[in-house]
Amino acid sequence: MQVCVYLLLVLHAADGCTLDSQKEIKFITAHTGESVLLPCSCTDTHTRPEIFTWKKYNTHRNTWDVISSEREQYRNRVQLGTAHSPGNLSLLISPLIEQDGGQYRCNIKWGKYRDVSLTVKGCTLEQPRGTTDITAHTGESVLLPCSCTEIQAKPERFTWKKYNTYRNTWDVISSESEQYRNRVQLGTAHSPGNLSLLISHLTEEDEGQYRCGLKREEFRNIMLTVKGCTLEHPRQTTIITAHTGESVLLPCSCTEIEAKPERFTWKKYNTKRNTLDVISSESEQYRNRVQLGTAHSPGNLSLLISHLTEEDGGLYRCGLKSGGVRDITLTVKGISTRKFTPRSDSTTRSKAPSDPSTTDSSERAGTRDGLQTSSTKLFYYISVAVGAVVLLLLAVMGVLCWRNKVQKRGQSGLSKEQTVQKTDEETQDCSTVLYSPEQACIQVFIDNIQNVERMMRSLRNFTYNTELVGHSGRFDCPICKCKSKNKMQNSTKRTG
């Protein structure tokens, strides 16, 4: 009795699975490389049919082929249902390929089924069979573009190749190859349809023709031009002069400032060993004193040397791996530390008291400087005084001449006898009156001019003697002599 009840329950459970939306067609679209779930389930998710199958329609043979993970086409790519939901009969396919597109059927006993139409969009290259030209510089990174029109569609297989001009073949690019090891990256994970090739740390050998190709002979070509480093002013020698303690920049750069050479070195000529020694910040001579190039300008290869010493002078060479060189001759001049002390009387006496010749010469130099300054002031004062005297004399002469003319007009009314008598008297007393008033006025002017001339001559002699005082060691002032002579004459007169 219990066995019969159990069989009835099993038959009821088998007959209890009713497909959801049975005999209807479900349309699904997906992309290659993705995962897709073809839905099929019982209305009661806790009810599992005794047997069910998934089949795909074969358009070539016009038959329904059973889908199994054991078959070559679906091996390790399909999964049926889930363990925690017995009534979930869905089919998961991952990753999709274009051949997965078609009509699928979820089938249980007694003719119950549900159909699903799957469309798989594959990768079609953008600008197929076209050629794109790209220019880059050594040391940079470059992205060679290649992508599917459907950015979510990942092709089943694609390759990047480079044309080998020597063997006339297309060589596959791989990060495992010696030329591209750790320098290439294919596509991106978040965009399956992005097939671009990224090449880092470009070298001149990377230049050439590249091809992005799919499995079905669909491709796109890229022509890459890599500009390398060519030194400015190659094979020329530049001369630079600097001083100890300063910093100096030895110039060296590529014509393409963005082009970084694969390798370059700075060397200095060793005159003792007749060799070129590589310059490094690790060496004892240049430790923490040199800096090579700048990060923001890859083509700037200049060498900066700080805290220069005289040993840094010499011939330097900036050289590339390709053979280009540029020479620089650096001259380092030392700074003189000798101090110049002004000479003075006190310093001379304290340093060399036993040398009278040195002392006398210093004293004469000081006396000469003081006398020259005094003579300049004296000449200025005398010139002002002479000018004032000359002006005063001119004024006196003017007054005298004016008075003479007035007296002449007053005497014009005298008679001829008085004039004749006066003339006779003047003629008789010629020994007493020598000049007429006009002549006397002129004679006074001449005497004054002569006196001024004598004073100027004395002043010139004074200046000349002042300049010669350093040679004679003595100084005779004519004005002082004159004063002394006058004092002696006055004293003699008083005595007499």
C-alpha positions in Angstrom: 0.0 0.0 0.0 2.8 2.4 0.9 4.6 1.6 -2.4 1.6 2.4 -4.4 1.2 5.8 -2.6 4.9 6.5 -3.4 4.5 5.7 -7.1 1.5 8.0 -7.3 3.4 10.8 -5.7 6.3 10.4 -8.2 4.0 10.3 -11.2 2.2 13.4 -9.8 5.6 15.2 -9.4 6.6 14.2 -13.0 3.3 15.4 -14.3 3.4 18.4 -12.0 6.0 20.4 -14.2 4.3 22.7 -16.5 6.6 24.8 -18.6 6.3 28.5 -18.3 5.3 30.1 -21.6 5.5 26.7 -23.3 5.3 26.6 -27.1 6.3 30.2 -27.3 9.5 31.6 -28.9 11.8 33.8 -26.9 14.1 36.1 -28.9 17.5 37.0 -27.4 20.4 39.0 -28.8 24.0 38.8 -27.4 27.6 39.5 -28.4 30.5 37.3 -28.9 32.6 36.8 -25.8 29.6 37.4 -23.5 27.5 34.9 -21.5 23.9 34.3 -22.2 21.1 32.5 -20.3 18.4 30.8 -22.3 15.3 30.7 -20.0 13.3 27.6 -19.3 11.5 26.7 -16.1 8.5 25.0 -14.5 5.7 27.1 -13.2 6.4 25.5 -9.8 10.2 26.0 -9.3 10.2 23.3 -6.6 9.0 20.7 -9.2 11.6 19.1 -11.4 10.7 16.9 -14.4 11.9 13.4 -14.6 13.8 14.1 -17.8 14.4 17.2 -19.9 16.8 18.1 -22.8 18.1 21.2 -24.6 18.5 20.9 -28.4 19.6 23.2 -31.2 18.3 23.2 -34.7 20.9 22.1 -37.3 20.1 24.0 -40.5 22.5 21.9 -42.5 20.9 18.5 -41.6 17.5 19.9 -40.7 17.6 18.1 -37.4 17.6 18.9 -33.6 21.0 18.2 -32.1 21.2 17.5 -28.3 23.3 20.1 -26.5 25.9 18.5 -24.1 29.0 19.8 -22.4 30.7 16.7 -23.7 30.4 17.8 -27.3 33.3 19.6 -29.0 31.3 22.8 -29.8 30.1 23.3 -26.2 32.8 21.7 -24.1 33.3 23.6 -20.9 30.9 26.3 -22.1 27.4 25.2 -21.0 25.6 24.7 -17.7 22.1 23.2 -17.2 19.8 24.5 -14.5 20.8 25.2 -10.8 20.9 22.8 -7.9 18.9 25.1 -5.4 16.0 25.5 -7.9 14.9 22.1 -9.2 12.3 23.7 -11.5 14.9 26.0 -13.2 15.8 24.3 -16.5 17.6 27.3 -18.1 20.7 26.9 -20.3 23.8 29.1 -19.7 26.3 29.4 -22.5 29.7 31.2 -21.9 31.6 32.5 -23.7 29.6 33.0 -26.8 30.9 32.6 -30.3 29.2 33.5 -33.5 28.4 29.8 -34.2 26.2 29.7 -31.1 23.5 31.8 -32.9 20.4 29.8 -33.9 17.1 28.3 -32.5 17.1 26.4 -29.2 14.4 24.1 -27.7 13.8 23.2 -24.0 11.9 19.9 -24.1 10.3 17.6 -21.5 8.1 14.5 -21.8 4.8 14.3 -23.5 5.7 16.9 -26.1 6.1 19.9 -23.8 8.7 22.4 -24.9 9.7 26.0 -25.2 11.8 27.6 -28.1 14.4 30.3 -27.8 15.9 32.2 -30.8 19.4 33.4 -30.1 21.2 36.0 -32.2 24.9 36.4 -31.6 26.6 39.6 -32.9 30.2 39.1 -33.8 33.1 41.5 -34.3 33.3 43.4 -37.5 36.4 45.7 -37.7 36.1 49.4 -38.1 37.8 50.6 -41.3 38.6 47.1 -42.5 41.5 46.8 -45.0 42.4 50.5 -44.4 45.8 51.9 -43.5 46.3 54.4 -40.7 49.5 56.5 -40.4 50.9 57.2 -36.9 54.0 59.1 -35.9 55.6 58.8 -32.5 59.0 59.4 -30.7 61.4 57.1 -29.1 60.8 56.6 -25.4 57.1 57.4 -25.7 54.1 55.0 -25.7 51.9 54.6 -28.7 48.4 53.1 -29.1 47.7 51.3 -32.5 43.9 51.5 -32.9 41.8 48.5 -33.8 38.2 47.8 -32.6 35.0 46.1 -33.5 32.0 48.1 -34.6 30.1 46.4 -31.7 32.3 47.5 -28.8 30.9 44.7 -26.6 31.6 42.0 -29.2 34.8 40.2 -28.6 36.2 38.1 -31.4 36.9 34.5 -30.8 40.5 35.1 -31.9 42.5 38.0 -33.2 46.2 38.7 -33.6 48.6 41.6 -34.1 51.4 41.1 -36.6 54.4 43.2 -37.9 55.8 42.9 -41.4 59.3 41.6 -41.5 61.1 43.4 -44.4 64.1 41.0 -44.2 62.1 37.7 -44.5 59.0 39.2 -46.2 56.7 37.7 -43.7 54.2 38.7 -41.0 55.6 38.0 -37.5 53.1 37.6 -34.6 53.6 40.2 -31.8 53.7 38.7 -28.3 54.8 40.0 -24.9 56.8 36.9 -24.6 59.0 37.7 -27.6 62.4 39.3 -26.9 61.7 42.5 -28.8 58.4 43.3 -27.1 58.9 41.7 -23.7 57.0 43.7 -21.0 56.4 46.4 -23.5 53.0 45.5 -25.2 49.4 45.2 -24.0 46.5 43.9 -26.0 43.0 45.5 -25.7 41.2 46.3 -22.4 39.1 44.1 -20.1 36.2 46.5 -19.8 35.7 46.9 -23.6 35.9 43.4 -25.2 35.6 45.0 -28.7 38.7 47.1 -28.2 41.6 45.3 -29.8 44.1 48.1 -29.8 47.8 47.4 -29.3 49.7 49.6 -26.7 53.5 49.7 -27.2 55.6 51.4 -24.4 59.2 52.6 -24.4 59.3 52.9 -28.2 62.6 52.3 -30.0 63.5 53.0 -33.6 63.3 49.3 -34.3 59.5 49.4 -33.6 58.9 51.4 -36.8 57.1 49.6 -39.5 53.8 48.2 -40.8 51.4 46.5 -38.3 48.3 44.4 -38.9 45.3 43.8 -36.7 43.6 40.6 -38.0 40.6 38.4 -37.2 40.1 34.7 -37.7 38.2 35.1 -40.9 40.9 37.2 -42.8 39.5 40.5 -41.8 42.3 43.0 -41.0 43.3 46.6 -40.6 46.8 48.0 -41.2 48.8 50.6 -39.2 51.9 52.3 -40.5 54.0 53.4 -37.6 56.8 56.0 -37.9 59.2 56.3 -35.0 61.3 59.5 -34.8 64.6 58.8 -33.0 67.1 61.2 -31.3 69.5 63.1 -33.5 71.8 65.4 -31.6 71.9 69.1 -32.3 75.3 70.4 -33.6 76.8 66.9 -33.8 80.6 66.6 -34.1 81.1 70.2 -32.9 83.0 71.4 -29.9 81.4 74.1 -27.6 83.7 76.1 -25.3 82.3 77.1 -21.9 84.0 79.1 -19.2 82.8 79.1 -15.5 84.2 79.8 -12.0 84.7 77.6 -9.0 81.8 77.3 -6.7 79.3 78.0 -9.5 76.9 75.7 -11.4 77.3 75.1 -15.1 75.0 73.4 -17.7 76.7 71.5 -20.5 74.1 71.6 -23.4 73.2 68.4 -25.3 69.7 67.7 -26.8 67.9 65.9 -29.6 66.5 67.8 -32.6 63.2 66.3 -31.6 62.8 67.4 -28.0 60.2 64.7 -27.4 62.4 61.9 -28.6 64.3 60.1 -25.9 67.2 58.0 -27.0 67.3 54.4 -25.9 70.6 55.0 -24.2 73.1 58.0 -23.9 76.1 58.7 -21.8 78.3 61.6 -20.6 82.0 61.0 -20.5 85.1 63.1 -19.6 88.5 62.8 -21.2 91.1 61.5 -18.7 94.4 63.1 -19.7 96.4 60.8 -17.5 95.1 57.5 -18.9 94.1 58.9 -22.3 90.6 57.5 -21.9 87.0 58.7 -21.8 85.5 58.0 -18.3 81.8 57.7 -17.8 80.3 60.4 -15.5 78.0 59.1 -12.8 76.5 60.6 -9.7 77.8 57.5 -7.8 81.4 58.3 -8.6 83.5 59.9 -5.9 84.3 63.0 -7.9 80.7 63.8 -8.9 78.7 62.5 -6.0 75.6 64.6 -5.4 76.9 67.2 -7.9 75.6 66.1 -11.3 72.1 65.8 -12.8 71.2 64.4 -16.2 68.4 65.8 -18.4 64.9 66.6 -17.2 61.8 64.4 -17.0 59.4 66.8 -18.8 61.7 67.0 -21.8 62.9 63.5 -22.8 65.1 65.0 -25.6 67.0 67.2 -23.2 70.2 65.4 -22.4 72.1 68.3 -20.8 74.5 67.7 -17.9 74.3 70.0 -14.8 77.3 70.2 -12.6 77.1 72.1 -9.3 79.8 73.4 -6.9 82.4 73.5 -9.6 86.1 72.8 -8.8 89.1 73.4 -10.9 89.4 69.6 -11.4 86.1 69.7 -13.3 87.7 71.5 -16.2 88.3 69.5 -19.3 86.8 67.8 -22.4 83.3 66.4 -22.0 81.4 64.2 -24.6 77.6 63.6 -24.9 77.2 60.3 -26.9 74.3 58.2 -28.2 74.1 54.5 -28.7 73.6 55.2 -32.4 77.0 56.9 -32.6 76.1 60.6 -32.5 78.4 62.7 -30.2 78.9 66.3 -29.2 82.0 67.6 -27.4 82.2 70.4 -24.9 85.4 72.0 -23.5 84.9 73.4 -20.0 87.3 75.9 -18.5 87.0 76.4 -14.7 88.6 79.6 -13.4 89.4 80.0 -9.7 88.5 83.1 -7.8 91.5 85.1 -6.4 91.4 85.5 -2.6 94.3 88.1 -2.4 93.1 91.3 -0.6 94.3 94.7 -1.5 95.1 96.9 1.6 95.3 100.7 1.1 98.6 102.3 1.9 98.8 104.8 4.7 101.4 106.4 6.9 100.5 104.5 10.1 100.4 101.1 8.2 103.7 101.7 6.6 105.4 102.6 9.8 104.0 99.7 11.7 104.9 97.1 9.0 108.3 98.5 8.0 109.7 100.9 10.6 113.3 100.1 9.7 112.9 101.2 6.0 113.3 105.0 5.9 113.0 105.1 2.1 109.6 103.6 2.2 108.6 105.9 5.0 109.8 109.1 3.2 108.1 108.1 0.0 104.8 107.6 1.9 105.1 110.9 3.7 105.9 112.7 0.5 102.9 111.1 -1.2 100.6 112.3 1.6 102.1 115.8 1.6 101.8 116.0 -2.2 98.1 115.1 -2.0 97.5 117.6 0.7 99.3 120.4 -1.1 97.6 119.6 -4.4 94.2 120.0 -2.6 95.4 123.2 -0.9 96.7 124.7 -4.1 93.4 124.0 -5.9 91.5 125.9 -3.2 94.1 128.7 -3.1 94.0 129.1 -6.9 90.2 129.4 -6.7 90.3 132.1 -4.0 93.1 134.1 -5.8 91.2 133.9 -9.1 88.1 135.4 -7.4 90.2 138.1 -5.7 92.0 139.0 -8.9 88.7 139.3 -10.8 87.3 141.6 -8.1 90.4 143.8 -8.2 90.2 144.0 -12.0 86.5 145.1 -11.8 87.4 147.7 -9.2 90.2 149.1 -11.3 88.0 149.4 -14.3 85.4 151.2 -12.2 88.1 153.7 -10.9 89.4 154.3 -14.4 85.9 155.0 -15.6 85.4 157.6 -12.8 88.7 159.3 -13.6 88.1 159.5 -17.3 84.6 160.9 -16.6 86.0 163.6 -14.3 88.7 164.5 -16.8 86.1 165.1 -19.5 84.1 167.3 -17.2 87.2 169.4 -16.3 88.0 169.7 -20.0 84.6 171.1 -20.8 84.9 173.6 -18.0 88.2 175.0 -19.3 86.9 175.4 -22.9 86.0 179.1 -22.2 89.5 180.2 -21.5 91.0 182.7 -23.8 93.7 182.0 -26.3 96.2 184.1 -24.3 95.6 182.0 -21.2 95.9 178.8 -23.3 99.1 180.0 -24.8 100.4 181.1 -21.4 99.5 177.8 -19.9 101.1 176.0 -22.7 104.3 177.9 -22.3 104.3 177.3 -18.6 103.8 173.6 -19.1 106.6 173.6 -21.7 109.0 175.4 -19.4 108.1 173.0 -16.5 108.3 169.8 -18.5 110.6 168.2 -15.9 107.8 168.4 -13.4 104.7 167.4 -15.4 105.4 164.4 -17.6 101.9 163.2 -18.8 98.6 164.7 -19.6 95.5 163.5 -17.6 94.5 161.0 -20.3 98.0 159.6 -20.5 98.1 159.3 -16.7 94.9 157.3 -16.7 96.2 155.0 -19.3 99.5 154.6 -17.4 97.6 153.6 -14.3 95.7 151.0 -16.2 98.9 149.5 -17.6 100.5 149.4 -14.2 97.5 147.6 -12.8 97.5 145.1 -15.6 101.2 144.4 -15.1 100.6 143.9 -11.4 97.9 141.3 -12.2 100.2 139.6 -14.6 102.9 139.4 -12.0 100.4 137.9 -9.5 99.3 135.2 -12.0 102.9 134.3 -12.8 103.6 133.9 -9.1 100.5 131.7 -8.8 101.7 129.5 -11.7 105.1 129.1 -10.1 103.4 128.2 -6.9 101.3 125.5 -8.6 104.3 124.1 -10.4 106.4 124.0 -7.3 103.5 122.2 -5.6 103.5 119.5 -8.2 107.3 119.1 -7.9 107.3 118.9 -4.1 107.2 115.1 -4.2 110.6 115.1 -6.0 112.5 117.8 -4.1 111.1 117.1 -0.6 110.9 120.8 -0.1 108.5 123.6 -1.0 109.3 127.3 -1.4 106.2 129.5 -1.5 106.9 132.7 -3.5 104.1 134.5 -1.7 105.5 133.5 1.7 109.0 134.7 0.6 107.4 138.0 -0.5 105.7 138.4 2.8 108.9 137.5 4.7 111.0 140.0 2.6 108.5 142.8 3.3 108.6 142.0 7.0 112.4 142.3 7.0 112.4 145.6 5.1 109.8 147.0 7.5 111.8 146.0 10.5 115.0 147.5 9.0 113.2 150.8 8.4 111.9 150.9 11.9 115.4 150.2 13.2 116.9 152.9 11.1 
